[in-house]
Amino acid sequence: MSADRGDESTLAAGGPIRHVPVLLVEVLEALDLRAGGLYLDGTFGAGGYSRAILDEPDTRVLALDRDPTAIDAGAPFVAAMGGRLILEQACFADLDAIAAYKGLSGFSGVTFDIGVSSMQIDNADRGFSFRFDGPLDMRMDGAGRSAADIVNESDEETLADIFYHYGEERMSRRLARAIVMDRATTPFTSTRQLAELAARVIPHKPMDIHPATRAFQALRIAVNDELGQLVRGLCAAEKVLAPGGRLAVVSFHSLEDRIVKQFLARRKGSGQAGSRLLPGEPIQPDATFQPVGRQPVAAGDAEIAVNPRSRSAKLRVAMRTDVPARGVDAKLMALATLPDHRPRRRT
């Protein structure tokens, strides 16, 4: 269930591409690349999208990534581009502030590839995956509370909420209770510890996904505030895109896709009354985005055969109108945060 942005591939100007960007052809088509355009890649990773955008003559790219290792690895590519690529360590939620600091505005396109990259997953020291034994970390930028901190310090109710809402784990309370019991004698420090506990307490069949999958997803989202960052990033993209500019977002699981879908639905208001069946409903604001094409776009069989990790990817695309940006609203942020109440039914 963890998002992934590709596998190792080929070489290109500026250094090696260490993964195949998911839905690359579809994203480039969605961005409607234009010579001389200004684009923003909010999730640089190994630079796959940025490289492809920069293949268009005279384009410029502002690229962001939370991970300092991605910034370091991208330095040769920045040098090779002769000023056409600016690479900054930052969350894409802050892209409007970074763009303003760099004196850039009126972007022709913004793209996000949401989630953790294959480079991060495949590095045991980062603690994103239970395929390898490593420290229970999961921090994309190396700062703040780690997954181990959350597992060892949060109360049972908070842990259950994290697993239930961010991982859609039906056995969330059982897992949280087992963690609290075990950590009383042995704190959790490694990915293997948590994976083995999940396998012990969550019923599963041999053909099921590993019982720790949803818990690891949930912790990663909580550690990095991924859903909150997504809401703020979408709203920031609304601010920096020029009229006619394109927003292209690739997501990998239902929680992310739901937020992107709801954001675009709320942004395509008609300027008419909310509902003729409900008198007194507020006027719907004019649209700041209009959808482009059929939604969502999924990977084809050929891409899935080459990169199986693309099978869960969904691309949503919209075009910016000339209506002023609205900013973040409470309903969107509610999709990204834990509720104040507990669900009535939980195993």
C-alpha positions as CSV (number, residue, x, y, z in Angstrom):
1,M,0.0,0.0,0.0
2,S,3.0,2.3,0.3
3,A,3.4,4.7,-2.6
4,D,6.3,4.3,-4.8
5,R,7.8,6.3,-7.6
6,G,9.7,3.8,-9.7
7,D,12.7,1.6,-10.2
8,E,16.2,1.9,-11.5
9,S,16.5,2.8,-15.2
10,T,18.9,4.5,-17.5
11,L,21.4,7.3,-17.6
12,A,20.7,10.8,-18.7
13,A,22.4,14.2,-18.8
14,G,23.3,15.3,-15.3
15,G,23.6,11.9,-13.7
16,P,21.9,8.5,-13.4
17,I,18.1,8.2,-13.2
18,R,17.6,5.7,-10.4
19,H,13.9,5.0,-11.1
20,V,11.3,5.0,-13.8
21,P,8.8,7.8,-13.1
22,V,5.3,6.4,-12.9
23,L,2.9,7.5,-15.6
24,L,5.6,9.7,-17.2
25,V,4.1,9.9,-20.6
26,E,0.6,10.7,-19.2
27,V,2.0,13.3,-16.8
28,L,3.9,15.1,-19.6
29,E,0.8,15.1,-21.8
30,A,-1.3,16.4,-18.9
31,L,1.1,19.3,-18.3
32,D,0.7,20.3,-22.0
33,L,4.4,21.3,-22.1
34,R,5.3,24.4,-23.9
35,A,8.7,25.8,-25.0
36,G,9.8,28.4,-22.6
37,G,7.3,27.4,-19.9
38,L,8.0,27.6,-16.2
39,Y,7.1,24.4,-14.3
40,L,7.2,23.2,-10.7
41,D,8.1,19.6,-9.7
42,G,7.0,19.3,-6.1
43,T,8.4,15.8,-5.6
44,F,11.8,15.8,-7.3
45,G,13.0,12.3,-6.1
46,A,15.6,11.2,-8.6
47,G,14.5,13.9,-11.0
48,G,12.6,11.8,-13.6
49,Y,9.7,14.3,-14.2
50,S,12.1,17.3,-14.1
51,R,14.4,15.8,-16.6
52,A,11.6,15.0,-19.0
53,I,10.1,18.6,-18.6
54,L,13.6,20.1,-19.3
55,D,13.8,18.1,-22.5
56,E,11.3,20.7,-23.9
57,P,13.3,23.6,-25.3
58,D,13.9,26.6,-23.0
59,T,11.7,25.3,-20.2
60,R,12.6,26.1,-16.6
61,V,11.8,24.0,-13.5
62,L,11.7,24.8,-9.8
63,A,12.0,21.4,-8.1
64,L,11.4,20.6,-4.4
65,D,12.1,17.6,-2.2
66,R,11.9,17.1,1.6
67,D,14.7,14.5,1.5
68,P,18.3,16.0,1.8
69,T,19.7,12.9,0.1
70,A,17.6,13.7,-3.0
71,I,18.9,17.2,-3.0
72,D,22.5,16.1,-2.8
73,A,22.1,13.5,-5.5
74,G,20.5,16.1,-7.8
75,A,23.3,18.6,-7.5
76,P,25.2,17.4,-10.7
77,F,21.9,17.6,-12.6
78,V,21.4,21.2,-11.5
79,A,24.9,22.1,-12.6
80,A,24.4,20.4,-16.0
81,M,21.2,22.5,-16.6
82,G,23.0,25.8,-16.6
83,G,20.4,27.7,-14.5
84,R,17.3,26.1,-16.0
85,L,16.7,24.0,-12.9
86,I,16.5,25.3,-9.3
87,L,16.4,22.5,-6.7
88,E,15.4,23.3,-3.1
89,Q,15.0,21.2,0.0
90,A,11.4,21.9,1.1
91,C,8.0,20.4,1.5
92,F,5.7,21.0,-1.5
93,A,3.2,22.4,1.0
94,D,5.5,25.5,1.1
95,L,5.9,25.8,-2.7
96,D,4.2,29.1,-2.9
97,A,6.6,30.6,-0.3
98,I,9.6,29.1,-2.1
99,A,8.5,30.3,-5.5
100,A,8.0,33.8,-4.1
101,Y,11.4,33.8,-2.4
102,K,12.9,32.8,-5.8
103,G,11.0,35.6,-7.5
104,L,9.0,33.1,-9.6
105,S,5.3,33.2,-10.5
106,G,2.9,32.4,-13.2
107,F,3.8,28.7,-13.5
108,S,2.7,26.8,-16.6
109,G,2.4,23.6,-14.7
110,V,2.8,21.9,-11.3
111,T,3.2,18.2,-10.7
112,F,3.2,16.0,-7.6
113,D,4.2,12.4,-7.4
114,I,2.8,11.6,-3.9
115,G,4.3,9.2,-1.4
116,V,7.6,7.6,-0.6
117,S,10.1,6.8,-3.4
118,S,11.6,3.4,-4.2
119,M,15.0,4.9,-3.2
120,Q,13.7,5.5,0.3
121,I,12.0,2.2,0.6
122,D,15.0,0.2,-0.6
123,N,17.3,1.9,2.0
124,A,17.0,-0.1,5.2
125,D,18.4,2.7,7.2
126,R,15.4,4.9,6.5
127,G,13.0,2.4,8.1
128,F,10.2,2.8,5.6
129,S,9.9,-0.9,4.8
130,F,9.6,-4.1,6.7
131,R,11.3,-6.0,3.9
132,F,14.6,-5.1,5.5
133,D,15.4,-4.8,9.2
134,G,16.3,-1.3,10.1
135,P,15.7,1.5,12.5
136,L,12.0,2.4,12.9
137,D,12.4,5.9,11.5
138,M,10.4,6.9,8.4
139,R,11.2,10.6,8.5
140,M,11.6,11.9,5.0
141,D,13.6,15.0,6.0
142,G,15.3,13.4,9.1
143,A,13.6,15.9,11.5
144,G,10.9,15.7,14.1
145,R,9.4,12.6,15.7
146,S,10.3,9.3,14.2
147,A,8.0,6.3,13.9
148,A,9.7,4.8,16.9
149,D,8.8,7.9,18.9
150,I,5.2,7.6,18.0
151,V,5.0,3.9,18.7
152,N,6.7,4.2,22.0
153,E,5.2,7.4,23.3
154,S,1.6,7.6,22.0
155,D,-1.3,6.3,24.1
156,E,-3.3,3.3,23.0
157,E,-6.2,5.4,21.7
158,T,-4.0,7.6,19.5
159,L,-2.1,4.6,18.1
160,A,-5.4,2.9,17.2
161,D,-6.7,6.1,15.5
162,I,-3.5,6.4,13.5
163,F,-3.7,2.8,12.3
164,Y,-7.4,3.0,11.6
165,H,-7.6,6.3,9.8
166,Y,-4.2,6.5,8.0
167,G,-3.8,2.8,7.4
168,E,-7.5,1.7,7.2
169,E,-6.5,-1.2,9.5
170,R,-9.6,-2.9,10.8
171,M,-7.6,-4.5,13.6
172,S,-6.3,-1.2,14.8
173,R,-7.3,-1.4,18.4
174,R,-5.9,-5.0,18.8
175,L,-2.6,-3.9,17.3
176,A,-2.4,-0.8,19.4
177,R,-3.1,-2.8,22.6
178,A,-0.4,-5.3,21.8
179,I,2.1,-2.5,21.1
180,V,1.4,-0.9,24.5
181,M,1.8,-4.2,26.3
182,D,5.0,-5.2,24.6
183,R,6.7,-1.8,24.8
184,A,6.3,-1.8,28.6
185,T,9.2,-4.3,28.7
186,T,11.0,-3.7,25.3
187,P,10.7,-0.4,23.4
188,F,10.2,-0.7,19.7
189,T,13.4,0.3,17.8
190,S,13.4,-1.7,14.6
191,T,11.1,-2.4,11.6
192,R,11.4,-6.1,12.2
193,Q,10.0,-5.8,15.8
194,L,6.9,-4.1,14.6
195,A,6.4,-6.3,11.6
196,E,6.7,-9.4,13.7
197,L,4.2,-8.1,16.3
198,A,1.7,-7.2,13.5
199,A,2.1,-10.7,12.0
200,R,1.4,-12.2,15.5
201,V,-1.7,-10.3,16.4
202,I,-3.5,-9.6,13.0
203,P,-5.3,-12.6,11.5
204,H,-4.2,-13.2,7.9
205,K,-4.0,-15.8,5.2
206,P,-0.9,-16.8,3.3
207,M,-2.0,-15.0,0.2
208,D,-3.0,-11.8,2.0
209,I,-0.7,-8.7,2.0
210,H,1.7,-8.7,4.9
211,P,-0.2,-7.9,8.1
212,A,2.2,-5.0,8.9
213,T,1.5,-3.2,5.5
214,R,-1.3,-1.0,6.7
215,A,0.4,-0.1,10.0
216,F,3.6,0.9,8.2
217,Q,1.7,3.1,5.8
218,A,-0.2,4.7,8.7
219,L,2.9,5.5,10.7
220,R,4.7,6.9,7.6
221,I,1.7,9.2,6.9
222,A,1.6,10.3,10.6
223,V,5.4,10.9,10.9
224,N,5.5,13.1,7.8
225,D,2.1,14.7,7.9
226,E,1.6,13.5,4.4
227,L,-2.1,14.2,4.0
228,G,-1.9,17.6,5.6
229,Q,1.1,18.4,3.3
230,L,-1.0,17.3,0.3
231,V,-3.9,19.6,1.1
232,R,-1.6,22.5,1.7
233,G,0.4,21.7,-1.4
234,L,-2.7,21.6,-3.6
235,C,-3.8,24.9,-2.3
236,A,-0.3,26.4,-2.8
237,A,-0.4,25.1,-6.4
238,E,-3.6,27.0,-6.9
239,K,-1.8,30.2,-5.9
240,V,1.2,29.9,-8.2
241,L,-0.4,28.5,-11.4
242,A,-1.1,31.0,-14.2
243,P,-4.5,30.9,-15.9
244,G,-4.4,28.0,-18.3
245,G,-1.7,26.3,-16.3
246,R,-2.0,22.6,-15.5
247,L,-2.0,20.7,-12.2
248,A,-1.0,17.0,-12.5
249,V,-1.1,14.8,-9.4
250,V,-0.1,11.1,-9.2
251,S,-1.3,9.3,-6.0
252,F,-0.9,5.7,-4.9
253,H,-3.6,4.9,-2.4
254,S,-7.2,5.8,-1.6
255,L,-6.5,8.3,1.1
256,E,-4.3,10.5,-1.2
257,D,-6.6,10.1,-4.2
258,R,-9.7,11.0,-2.1
259,I,-8.1,14.3,-1.1
260,V,-7.1,15.2,-4.6
261,K,-10.5,14.2,-5.9
262,Q,-12.3,16.2,-3.2
263,F,-10.0,19.2,-3.7
264,L,-10.7,19.4,-7.5
265,A,-14.4,18.8,-6.8
266,R,-14.6,21.7,-4.4
267,R,-12.6,23.9,-6.8
268,K,-14.9,23.4,-9.8
269,G,-17.7,25.4,-8.2
270,S,-20.3,26.8,-10.7
271,G,-21.0,30.2,-9.2
272,Q,-24.6,29.0,-8.8
273,A,-26.7,28.1,-5.7
274,G,-25.4,25.0,-4.0
275,S,-28.6,23.0,-4.5
276,R,-32.0,23.7,-5.9
277,L,-33.4,21.0,-3.5
278,L,-32.0,22.7,-0.4
279,P,-33.1,26.4,-0.4
280,G,-30.7,28.6,1.5
281,E,-27.6,26.7,0.5
282,P,-24.6,29.0,0.0
283,I,-23.6,30.1,-3.5
284,Q,-20.9,27.9,-5.0
285,P,-17.8,29.9,-5.7
286,D,-16.6,30.2,-9.3
287,A,-14.3,27.5,-10.4
288,T,-10.6,27.9,-9.8
289,F,-9.9,24.6,-11.7
290,Q,-11.5,22.8,-14.5
291,P,-10.9,19.0,-14.9
292,V,-9.0,17.9,-18.1
293,G,-10.0,14.6,-19.7
294,R,-11.4,11.5,-18.1
295,Q,-10.4,11.0,-14.5
296,P,-8.4,9.2,-13.0
297,V,-5.8,8.1,-15.5
298,A,-4.2,4.7,-14.6
299,A,-1.1,2.9,-15.8
300,G,-1.5,0.6,-18.8
301,D,-0.6,-3.1,-19.0
302,A,2.7,-2.4,-20.7
303,E,3.9,0.0,-17.9
304,I,2.7,-2.3,-15.1
305,A,4.6,-5.2,-16.8
306,V,7.8,-3.1,-16.7
307,N,7.2,-1.5,-13.3
308,P,4.7,-3.4,-11.2
309,R,4.7,-0.6,-8.6
310,S,2.7,1.5,-11.0
311,R,-0.4,-0.6,-10.8
312,S,-1.9,1.4,-8.0
313,A,-1.0,4.8,-9.4
314,K,-3.8,7.3,-10.3
315,L,-3.3,10.6,-12.1
316,R,-5.8,13.5,-11.8
317,V,-5.4,16.6,-14.0
318,A,-7.0,20.1,-13.9
319,M,-6.5,23.4,-15.6
320,R,-6.3,26.7,-13.7
321,T,-8.9,29.3,-14.4
322,D,-8.4,33.1,-13.8
323,V,-10.5,33.0,-10.6
324,P,-8.5,34.1,-7.5
325,A,-7.1,31.3,-5.4
326,R,-9.2,30.4,-2.3
327,G,-6.6,29.1,0.1
328,V,-7.0,26.2,2.6
329,D,-10.4,25.5,4.1
330,A,-11.5,23.5,7.1
331,K,-13.3,20.8,5.2
332,L,-10.2,19.9,3.2
333,M,-8.0,19.8,6.2
334,A,-10.5,17.6,8.0
335,L,-9.8,15.0,5.4
336,A,-6.1,15.0,6.4
337,T,-6.4,15.0,10.2
338,L,-7.4,12.5,12.8
339,P,-11.0,13.0,14.0
340,D,-11.7,14.2,17.5
341,H,-14.0,11.2,18.1
342,R,-13.4,7.5,17.9
343,P,-15.4,5.3,15.4
344,R,-18.1,3.3,17.1
345,R,-17.0,0.0,15.5
346,R,-13.5,-1.2,15.7
347,T,-12.1,-4.6,16.3
